Amino acid sequence: MPATPSASPDAGIATLYRDHHSWLHGWLRLKLGDAHRAADLAQDTFVRLLSANSPSPSDTALREPRAYLRTIANRLLVDHWRRLEIERSYLAVLQTYPQSHWPSEESRLLILESLEQVAQMLGRLKPEVREVFLLAQMEGHTCPQIARQVGKSVATVERYLAQALQHCYRLVYGV
């Protein structure tokens, strides 16, 4: 059922919410198997709609509201699953240390938030650029070592590394 244009974008979102929220919640519940998390993600979907970067539901581009909502919700699901995987990996590493060396709960949350930001940044890189960046930064390999490992020239590896570092710089400094 298409959303009808309204006087204000918020009224259009209210109509969209009223007409499609329960459907979206049910769809997310099937995907997640968790009604509470599905409710959170359904709400997050509509919050995303309210953000400045989203088109207004009264835009003519929103001819298929459920497809549009599903697209937003799918992106939120991917983010959710990535966060869970990061958290699982972090906790697995944490388990290798004595509990007396574990950071406080507040520090753990800050660390997980930072890891999520790094994962989002890395996710925006082309796969080959990301691989070169991780080999350099995480493994400490030199450009010639990376070039041999990935089967590229040293100049290409240097260019990829420069692209990744430029990307990081733009994210940090907003340039």
C-alpha positions in Angstrom: 0.0 0.0 0.0 1.7 3.2 -1.1 2.2 6.0 1.4 0.1 9.1 0.6 1.7 12.5 0.4 1.2 14.7 3.4 1.8 18.3 4.4 5.0 17.5 6.4 7.6 14.8 6.1 6.9 13.8 9.7 3.2 13.2 8.9 4.3 11.0 6.0 6.5 9.0 8.2 3.7 8.7 10.8 1.4 7.3 8.0 4.2 5.0 6.9 4.7 3.9 10.5 1.0 3.3 11.1 0.6 1.4 7.8 3.8 -0.8 7.9 5.3 -1.0 11.3 3.7 -4.2 12.4 4.5 -5.8 9.0 8.2 -4.7 9.4 8.4 -5.9 13.0 7.1 -9.3 11.9 9.5 -9.5 9.0 12.4 -8.6 11.3 11.2 -11.1 14.0 11.4 -13.9 11.4 14.9 -12.8 10.4 16.2 -12.5 13.9 14.2 -15.0 15.9 14.0 -12.3 18.7 10.9 -10.2 19.1 12.6 -7.6 21.3 15.6 -7.1 19.0 13.2 -7.0 16.0 11.2 -4.2 17.8 14.4 -2.3 18.3 15.4 -2.6 14.6 12.0 -1.7 13.4 12.2 1.5 15.5 15.7 2.1 14.2 14.4 1.8 10.7 11.9 4.6 11.2 14.5 6.7 13.1 16.7 6.3 10.0 13.8 7.6 7.9 13.6 10.7 10.1 17.3 11.4 9.6 18.3 14.3 7.3 19.8 12.1 4.7 16.7 10.0 4.0 14.1 11.0 1.4 10.8 12.1 2.6 8.1 9.4 2.4 6.0 11.8 0.3 8.7 11.8 -2.4 7.6 10.2 -5.6 10.6 7.8 -5.3 8.7 6.0 -2.5 6.3 4.0 -4.6 7.0 0.7 -2.9 7.2 1.6 0.8 7.7 -2.0 2.0 10.6 -2.5 -0.3 12.1 0.8 0.9 11.6 -0.1 4.5 13.0 -3.6 3.9 16.1 -2.1 2.3 16.7 0.2 5.3 16.0 -2.7 7.7 18.4 -5.0 5.8 21.2 -2.5 6.2 20.5 -2.3 9.9 20.5 -6.1 10.1 23.9 -6.3 8.4 25.2 -3.7 10.9 23.6 -5.7 13.8 25.2 -9.0 12.6 28.6 -7.3 12.1 28.5 -5.8 15.6 27.6 -9.3 17.0 30.5 -10.9 15.2 32.9 -8.1 16.4 31.7 -8.6 20.0 32.0 -12.4 19.8 35.6 -12.1 18.4 36.5 -9.5 21.1 35.1 -11.6 23.9 36.9 -14.7 22.6 40.2 -12.8 22.7 39.3 -11.4 26.1 38.8 -15.0 27.4 42.4 -15.7 26.7 43.5 -13.3 29.5 43.0 -13.7 33.2 39.8 -12.0 34.4 41.8 -9.7 36.6 43.3 -8.1 33.4 39.9 -7.5 31.7 38.9 -3.9 31.2 36.0 -2.4 33.1 32.5 -2.8 31.5 32.6 0.9 30.4 36.0 0.4 28.8 34.8 -2.8 27.0 31.8 -0.9 25.6 34.1 1.9 24.4 36.5 -0.7 22.9 33.6 -2.4 21.1 32.4 1.0 19.8 35.8 1.7 18.4 36.1 -1.7 16.8 32.7 -1.2 15.2 33.9 2.2 13.8 37.1 0.6 12.4 35.0 -2.2 10.9 32.8 0.3 9.2 35.8 2.2 7.8 37.4 -1.0 6.5 34.1 -2.1 5.0 34.1 1.0 2.8 37.5 0.1 1.2 37.8 -2.1 -1.9 38.6 -5.7 -0.9 42.2 -5.6 -2.3 42.9 -2.2 -0.7 41.5 -3.5 2.7 43.7 -6.6 2.4 46.9 -4.5 1.8 46.0 -2.1 4.6 45.4 -5.0 7.1 48.6 -6.8 6.1 50.6 -3.5 6.6 48.9 -2.4 9.8 48.0 -5.6 11.6 50.7 -8.0 10.4 53.4 -5.4 10.1 54.4 -6.5 6.6 56.5 -4.3 4.3 55.3 -3.3 0.9 57.6 -5.8 -0.9 56.4 -8.6 1.4 52.7 -7.6 0.7 53.4 -7.4 -3.0 54.7 -11.0 -3.0 51.9 -12.2 -0.9 49.0 -10.7 -2.9 50.7 -11.0 -6.3 50.8 -7.3 -7.1 53.6 -4.9 -7.9 55.2 -2.9 -5.1 53.9 0.3 -6.8 50.3 -1.1 -6.7 50.7 -2.1 -3.1 52.0 1.4 -2.2 49.1 3.0 -4.1 46.6 0.8 -2.3 48.1 1.7 1.0 48.0 5.4 0.2 44.3 5.0 -0.8 43.5 3.4 2.6 45.5 6.0 4.6 43.8 8.8 2.6 40.4 7.2 3.4 41.3 7.1 7.1 42.5 10.7 7.1 39.2 11.9 5.4 37.1 10.0 8.0 39.0 11.4 10.9 39.4 15.0 9.7 36.3 15.3 7.6 38.3 16.5 4.6 
